[in-house]
Amino acid sequence: MIDFNTITACGECCMGCKKKLEDICSGCIEADGRVPEWAGSGVCKIHACCKEHHAKFCGLCEKFPCEKLPQMISWNPNIVEHLKNLATQFRSEMTRGE
């Protein structure tokens, strides 16, 4: 079972991340998208977009998958499929919890 409180806007999980464990980065959830990697732009664009659309992560956004997604999450060529699967798991767990 996935702890969806640890899933970031881009569908990643910071738990166990070397940068987080070494206190180099506090994690985008805890830092409200303001992490060292995005210092030049001020805030993670993915985090800001999800916040604007009131989505826990991209896969739950009403606009998913948007045309901006592949450019915003370029490090994962399978991002749409990953977020789609994550959203399916999230909805399934929410249904079981009701």
C-alpha positions in Angstrom: 0.0 0.0 0.0 1.3 3.5 -0.9 1.3 6.3 1.6 -0.1 9.0 -0.7 0.9 11.7 1.8 4.5 11.1 0.6 3.8 11.3 -3.1 5.0 14.5 -4.7 3.2 16.5 -7.4 5.2 14.7 -10.1 4.4 11.3 -8.7 7.7 10.7 -7.0 8.3 9.8 -3.3 11.0 11.6 -1.4 11.2 9.0 1.3 14.6 7.3 1.1 16.0 10.0 -1.2 19.7 10.5 -0.5 19.4 14.3 -0.7 16.5 14.2 1.9 18.3 11.8 4.2 21.4 14.0 4.2 19.4 17.2 4.8 20.4 18.7 1.5 16.7 18.9 0.5 13.7 19.0 2.8 11.4 17.6 0.0 8.9 19.5 -2.1 5.9 18.6 0.0 7.5 19.9 3.2 9.1 22.9 1.4 5.9 23.8 -0.6 7.8 23.2 -3.8 10.8 25.4 -2.9 13.7 22.9 -3.1 17.4 23.4 -4.1 16.9 22.0 -7.6 14.4 24.8 -8.4 16.2 27.7 -6.6 16.7 29.5 -9.9 12.9 29.6 -10.7 11.8 29.9 -7.1 9.4 27.0 -7.0 8.9 23.6 -8.7 6.6 24.3 -11.7 4.9 20.9 -11.3 4.2 21.6 -7.6 2.8 25.0 -8.4 0.6 23.7 -11.2 -0.9 21.0 -9.0 -1.5 23.6 -6.3 -3.2 25.9 -8.8 -5.5 23.0 -9.9 -6.1 21.7 -6.4 -4.6 18.3 -7.3 -2.6 16.1 -4.8 -0.5 15.1 -7.8 -0.6 15.5 -11.6 -2.5 12.2 -12.2 -5.5 13.5 -10.2 -5.7 16.8 -12.0 -8.8 17.5 -14.0 -6.6 18.6 -16.9 -4.5 15.4 -16.9 -2.7 14.7 -19.1 -2.0 18.2 -20.2 0.2 19.2 -23.1 2.8 20.8 -20.6 3.4 17.5 -18.7 6.1 15.9 -20.9 8.2 19.1 -20.8 7.7 19.6 -17.0 8.6 16.0 -16.2 11.2 15.3 -18.9 13.2 12.8 -16.8 10.5 10.2 -17.0 9.5 9.2 -20.6 6.7 7.1 -19.2 5.3 9.8 -17.0 1.7 9.7 -18.3 1.4 6.0 -17.7 3.1 6.3 -14.3 0.7 9.0 -13.1 -2.3 7.2 -14.6 -1.4 4.1 -12.6 -0.7 6.1 -9.5 -4.1 7.8 -9.8 -5.9 4.4 -10.3 -4.2 3.1 -7.1 -5.1 6.3 -5.2 -8.8 6.1 -6.3 -8.9 2.4 -5.4 -7.5 3.0 -1.9 -9.9 5.9 -1.4 -12.8 3.7 -2.4 -11.7 1.0 0.0 -11.4 3.5 2.8 -15.0 4.7 2.5 
